[in-house]
Amino acid sequence: MKTVQSKFRGTGVAIVTPFRKSGAVDFDAFSRIMDHTIDGGCEYIVVLGTTGESPAISKHEKKALIEFAVEKNSGRVPLVVGIGGNNTSEVVLSIHNTPLKGIAAVLSVCPYYNKPQQEGIFQHFNTVSEACPLPVILYNVPGRTGSNISASTTLRLARECKNIIGIKEASGNIDQVSQVLKHRPDGFLVISGDDALSLSLLALGADGVISVVANAFPAEFSGMVRYGLMGDFIKAREIHFKLLDIMNALFADGSPAGVKAALEIRQLADNYLRLPLVPVNNETYKLIKQLLS
């Protein structure tokens, strides 16, 4: 029997939000990138994650992007939408006000800036879980949020909150992720949130990745993940090493600046970001172009 969790095993793409020179959302480019990633074999798409520059997108634009993604997708792959924040009641309100028809799950980031205790993190996600009509995937990225969801808190949420079905782990702490993998309840997903560590986590038993790099290299990256999930680490490692230099280049000046440069070089979207983010510097752009060629 196909479970809800099985929809999110493999490669998810944290899709960028393309912009025009005027600053407006470029829905034509958004459409092209959706087709590019789906045709490339990725299993699902995440809209309005960190890579989608969600902190710089208005509520009106978020609604328009979700509705556009649902219509464009036309049921081809599961869609996940990012809804998170550091004000619990505001996150709950956002869940209630977001059009969720056609959405398969919600990705919710650990509260940032406030630096809550582990009990506060648990209570936050427990409240979000109770308010959300869809499955919830936790997102742990302490390098951005300043707060880490510990292994024990992740496992407590996995056991006590029935609709929290997994975690996107971008802590970079292999021991912490290993503890979650070792003790997780049946069916609880552990998803890599770090492209360069994805193969290592797959070897430990992770269920896949939510990738930035797959915006530009969907076929290659999803192929690597599939080989890893099948246990063919010789083929998976070959693709990993093929992509390693470009992965490092894409993150050299931060994300999503690097992948937006690659998408421009591949003529899929223009290279515009919203402040406070800016494009990669000239040296990094030249390096990305050289590696792509």
C-alpha positions in Angstrom: 0.0 0.0 0.0 1.3 3.4 -0.9 1.7 5.6 2.1 1.7 9.4 2.4 5.4 9.3 3.3 6.3 7.4 0.0 5.3 10.5 -2.0 8.3 12.3 -0.5 10.9 9.6 -0.9 13.5 10.6 -3.5 14.3 14.0 -4.8 12.3 17.1 -3.9 13.2 20.4 -5.5 13.2 23.6 -3.4 12.2 25.6 -6.5 13.4 29.1 -6.9 11.1 32.1 -7.4 12.2 33.8 -10.6 11.9 37.6 -10.9 11.9 40.0 -13.8 14.1 43.1 -13.9 11.1 45.1 -12.6 11.1 43.0 -9.5 7.8 41.2 -10.4 7.5 37.5 -10.1 8.3 35.9 -13.5 5.6 33.3 -13.9 6.8 32.2 -17.4 10.2 31.3 -16.0 8.5 29.6 -13.0 6.6 27.5 -15.4 9.7 26.6 -17.4 11.6 25.5 -14.2 8.6 23.4 -13.0 8.6 21.6 -16.4 12.4 21.3 -16.3 12.5 19.6 -12.8 9.5 17.4 -13.4 10.7 16.3 -16.8 14.1 15.7 -15.2 12.6 13.0 -13.0 12.4 14.8 -9.6 9.7 13.2 -7.3 8.2 16.4 -5.9 8.5 20.2 -5.7 8.7 22.5 -2.7 7.3 26.0 -3.3 8.1 29.0 -1.1 11.0 27.5 0.8 14.2 29.3 1.6 15.4 28.8 -2.0 12.1 30.4 -3.1 13.1 33.6 -1.2 9.9 33.3 0.8 10.9 36.0 3.4 10.9 38.6 0.6 7.6 37.6 -1.0 4.3 39.2 0.0 1.2 37.3 1.1 -0.5 38.2 -2.1 2.4 36.9 -4.2 2.6 33.7 -2.1 -1.1 33.0 -2.8 -0.6 33.6 -6.5 2.5 31.4 -6.7 0.8 28.5 -4.9 -2.3 28.7 -7.1 -0.2 29.0 -10.2 2.0 26.0 -9.2 -1.1 23.8 -8.5 -2.6 24.7 -11.9 0.7 24.2 -13.8 1.5 21.0 -12.0 -1.8 19.5 -12.9 -1.3 16.6 -10.5 2.0 15.4 -12.1 4.0 15.4 -8.8 3.2 16.1 -5.2 3.6 19.8 -4.2 4.8 20.9 -0.8 4.5 24.5 0.4 6.7 26.3 2.9 4.8 27.8 5.8 6.9 28.7 8.9 8.0 31.5 11.1 9.0 32.6 14.6 5.5 33.7 15.7 3.5 30.6 16.4 0.1 32.2 16.2 1.0 33.9 12.9 2.1 30.6 11.4 -1.2 29.1 12.5 -3.1 32.0 10.8 -1.0 31.6 7.7 -1.9 27.9 7.5 -5.6 28.8 7.8 -5.3 31.5 5.1 -3.2 29.6 2.6 -5.0 27.9 -0.4 -4.0 24.3 0.2 -6.1 22.6 -2.4 -3.7 20.6 -4.6 -0.9 20.7 -1.9 0.3 17.4 -0.5 2.2 18.7 2.6 3.6 21.7 4.5 7.3 22.3 5.2 7.7 24.3 8.3 11.0 25.8 9.4 12.3 25.9 13.0 11.5 29.3 14.6 14.4 31.7 14.0 15.9 34.7 15.8 13.9 34.1 19.1 16.2 31.1 19.9 13.6 29.1 21.8 14.4 26.3 24.2 13.8 22.7 23.0 10.5 22.7 24.9 9.5 25.9 23.1 10.4 24.3 19.8 8.3 21.2 20.7 5.3 23.3 21.7 5.6 25.4 18.5 5.5 22.4 16.2 2.9 20.7 18.3 0.6 23.7 17.8 1.4 23.9 14.1 0.7 20.2 13.8 -2.7 20.5 15.4 -3.6 23.5 13.2 -2.5 21.9 9.9 -4.9 19.8 7.9 -2.0 18.4 5.8 1.1 16.3 6.7 3.9 18.4 8.2 7.6 18.1 7.4 9.9 19.8 9.9 12.8 21.9 8.6 16.0 22.1 10.7 18.5 24.6 9.4 20.4 26.1 12.4 22.9 27.8 10.1 20.0 30.1 9.0 17.7 30.1 12.1 20.1 30.2 15.0 18.1 27.4 16.6 18.7 23.6 16.3 15.9 21.0 16.6 17.8 18.4 18.7 17.5 14.7 17.9 15.5 14.1 21.1 13.0 16.9 20.1 12.7 15.6 16.6 12.0 12.1 17.9 9.5 13.4 20.5 7.6 15.2 17.7 7.7 12.2 15.5 6.1 10.0 18.2 3.6 12.4 19.6 2.4 14.4 16.6 0.7 12.0 14.1 0.7 14.3 11.1 4.4 15.3 11.5 5.7 12.8 8.9 9.4 13.7 8.6 12.2 16.2 8.8 14.4 18.1 6.3 17.7 18.0 8.1 20.2 20.7 7.2 22.1 20.8 10.5 25.3 19.4 8.9 25.6 17.3 12.1 26.0 13.7 10.9 25.8 12.3 14.5 22.6 14.1 15.2 21.0 12.9 12.0 22.3 9.4 12.7 20.5 9.4 16.1 17.2 10.4 14.4 17.7 7.6 11.8 18.6 5.0 14.5 15.6 5.8 16.8 12.9 7.1 14.4 9.5 5.5 14.5 8.4 3.4 11.4 7.5 5.6 8.5 9.1 8.8 9.8 11.1 10.4 6.9 14.6 11.8 7.2 15.3 14.1 4.2 18.7 15.7 3.5 18.6 19.5 3.4 22.2 19.7 2.2 23.0 18.7 -1.4 26.6 17.9 -0.7 25.8 15.6 2.2 22.9 13.8 0.6 24.9 10.8 -0.6 26.4 10.4 2.9 22.9 10.5 4.5 21.5 8.1 2.0 24.2 5.6 3.0 23.0 6.0 6.6 19.4 5.3 5.5 17.9 8.7 4.8 14.9 8.8 2.4 16.1 11.4 -0.1 16.7 15.2 -0.3 15.1 18.5 -0.8 17.6 20.0 -3.2 18.7 23.4 -4.5 21.0 22.0 -7.2 18.2 20.0 -8.8 16.7 23.3 -10.0 19.5 23.3 -12.6 20.4 19.6 -12.7 17.2 17.6 -12.0 18.1 14.5 -14.1 21.6 14.1 -12.7 20.7 14.8 -9.1 17.6 12.7 -9.0 19.5 9.9 -10.7 22.1 10.0 -8.0 19.5 9.8 -5.3 17.7 6.9 -6.9 20.9 4.9 -7.1 21.6 5.7 -3.5 18.1 4.6 -2.4 18.7 1.3 -4.4 22.0 0.8 -2.6 24.1 1.2 -5.8 26.6 3.5 -4.3 29.2 3.0 -7.0 26.9 4.6 -9.6 25.6 7.2 -7.0 29.2 8.2 -6.1 30.1 8.6 -9.7 27.4 11.2 -10.2 28.1 12.8 -6.8 31.7 13.4 -7.8 30.7 14.7 -11.2 28.4 17.3 -9.6 30.7 18.1 -6.6 32.6 21.1 -8.0 29.4 22.7 -9.4 27.6 22.1 -6.1 30.4 23.9 -4.3 30.3 26.8 -6.8 26.6 27.2 -6.6 26.8 27.8 -2.8 30.0 29.9 -2.8 28.1 33.2 -2.7 25.0 31.8 -0.9 21.7 30.3 -2.0 19.7 30.8 -4.2 22.2 33.3 -5.8 24.3 30.5 -7.3 21.6 28.4 -8.7 19.9 31.5 -10.2 23.1 32.2 -12.0 23.1 28.6 -13.4 19.5 29.0 -14.4 20.3 32.1 -16.3 23.3 30.4 -18.1 20.9 27.6 -19.0 18.4 30.2 -20.3 15.6 29.1 -17.9 15.3 32.3 -15.9 16.8 35.7 -15.4 19.4 36.3 -12.7 17.4 38.6 -10.4 17.0 38.3 -6.6 15.2 40.4 -4.0 17.1 42.5 -1.5 18.7 41.8 0.9 19.9 39.0 -1.4 22.1 39.9 -4.4 23.5 37.9 -7.4 26.9 36.1 -7.2 30.0 38.1 -7.8 31.7 38.1 -11.3 34.3 35.6 -10.3 31.8 33.1 -9.1 29.6 33.6 -12.1 32.5 32.9 -14.4 33.3 29.8 -12.5 29.7 28.5 -12.7 29.7 29.2 -16.4 33.0 27.4 -16.9 31.8 24.4 -14.9 28.5 24.3 -16.8 30.4 24.3 -20.2 
